[in-house]
Amino acid sequence: MNKCRAMKNFLLAYVQLSFICLNTIFLAKNNPPMVFISSFIISYIWSHNVKKVALGTEWDKIIYSCGASLGSITGLFLSNYV
Protein backbone atom coordinates (compact mmCIF):
# COMPACT_ATOMS: atom_id res chain seq x y z
CA MET A 1 0.00 0.00 0.00
CA ASN A 2 1.43 3.35 -0.89
CA LYS A 3 1.70 6.11 1.69
CA CYS A 4 -0.41 8.57 -0.29
CA ARG A 5 -3.38 6.18 -0.42
CA ALA A 6 -2.98 5.35 3.27
CA MET A 7 -2.96 9.04 4.21
CA LYS A 8 -6.04 9.72 2.06
CA ASN A 9 -7.96 6.84 3.67
CA PHE A 10 -6.92 8.04 7.13
CA LEU A 11 -7.93 11.65 6.47
CA LEU A 12 -11.27 10.75 4.91
CA ALA A 13 -12.19 8.60 7.91
CA TYR A 14 -10.92 11.28 10.30
CA VAL A 15 -13.07 14.00 8.73
CA GLN A 16 -16.09 11.73 8.42
CA LEU A 17 -16.09 10.74 12.08
CA SER A 18 -15.51 14.31 13.21
CA PHE A 19 -18.68 15.26 11.34
CA ILE A 20 -20.60 12.32 12.78
CA CYS A 21 -19.76 13.50 16.30
CA LEU A 22 -20.72 17.07 15.46
CA ASN A 23 -23.93 15.88 13.81
CA THR A 24 -24.91 14.18 17.06
CA ILE A 25 -24.50 17.51 18.87
CA PHE A 26 -26.51 19.35 16.20
CA LEU A 27 -29.29 16.76 16.54
CA ALA A 28 -29.32 17.13 20.33
CA LYS A 29 -29.47 20.93 20.01
CA ASN A 30 -32.25 20.74 17.38
CA ASN A 31 -30.28 22.63 14.73
CA PRO A 32 -31.82 21.51 11.40
CA PRO A 33 -29.56 23.52 9.04
CA MET A 34 -26.38 22.13 10.62
CA VAL A 35 -27.86 18.60 10.75
CA PHE A 36 -28.57 18.86 7.02
CA ILE A 37 -25.08 20.14 6.18
CA SER A 38 -23.19 17.67 8.37
CA SER A 39 -25.32 14.73 7.21
CA PHE A 40 -24.66 15.64 3.59
CA ILE A 41 -20.90 15.81 4.23
CA ILE A 42 -20.93 12.48 6.08
CA SER A 43 -22.74 10.76 3.22
CA TYR A 44 -20.61 12.37 0.55
CA ILE A 45 -17.38 11.28 2.24
CA TRP A 46 -18.75 7.79 2.82
CA SER A 47 -19.65 7.48 -0.87
CA HIS A 48 -15.95 7.91 -1.64
CA ASN A 49 -14.79 5.47 1.04
CA VAL A 50 -17.11 2.50 0.95
CA LYS A 51 -15.68 0.64 -2.04
CA LYS A 52 -12.03 1.42 -1.24
CA VAL A 53 -12.32 0.18 2.31
CA ALA A 54 -14.63 -2.78 1.69
CA LEU A 55 -12.50 -4.11 -1.14
CA GLY A 56 -9.19 -2.95 0.31
CA THR A 57 -6.52 -4.84 2.14
CA GLU A 58 -6.51 -5.47 5.85
CA TRP A 59 -4.02 -2.63 6.16
CA ASP A 60 -6.48 -0.27 4.37
CA LYS A 61 -9.10 -1.18 6.96
CA ILE A 62 -6.72 -0.60 9.87
CA ILE A 63 -5.64 2.81 8.54
CA TYR A 64 -9.29 3.79 7.96
CA SER A 65 -10.22 2.66 11.48
CA CYS A 66 -7.38 4.68 13.00
CA GLY A 67 -8.58 7.78 11.17
CA ALA A 68 -12.12 7.12 12.34
CA SER A 69 -11.00 6.74 15.96
CA LEU A 70 -9.02 9.97 15.96
CA GLY A 71 -11.85 11.74 14.12
CA SER A 72 -14.21 10.71 16.92
CA ILE A 73 -11.89 12.15 19.54
CA THR A 74 -11.59 15.40 17.56
CA GLY A 75 -15.38 15.58 17.21
CA LEU A 76 -15.67 15.13 20.97
CA PHE A 77 -13.31 18.06 21.59
CA LEU A 78 -15.03 20.21 18.94
CA SER A 79 -18.41 19.55 20.53
CA ASN A 80 -17.28 21.64 23.50
CA TYR A 81 -17.11 24.68 21.22
CA VAL A 82 -20.41 24.24 19.35
C-alpha positions, 0 to 999 in steps of 0.5 A: 500500500502506498503512503499517499493512499494510506494518508487519504484513507486516514484523512477521509475517515478522520473528517467523516467521524468528526462530522458524525460526532458534530452531527450528534451535537446538532441533533441534540441541540435541534439545529436543522440547518447544521444537521442537514449540512453535516449529514450531507458531508458524512454521506458524501465522504462515505460514498468515496470510502465504501468501495475502497475500504470494503475491497481494500486490504486489511491494512487499508481497513486498519488505517481507515479505522485509525482515522475514524478513531481519531476523528471521533476524539476530535469531534468530541473536543469540537463539541465543547465549542459548538 
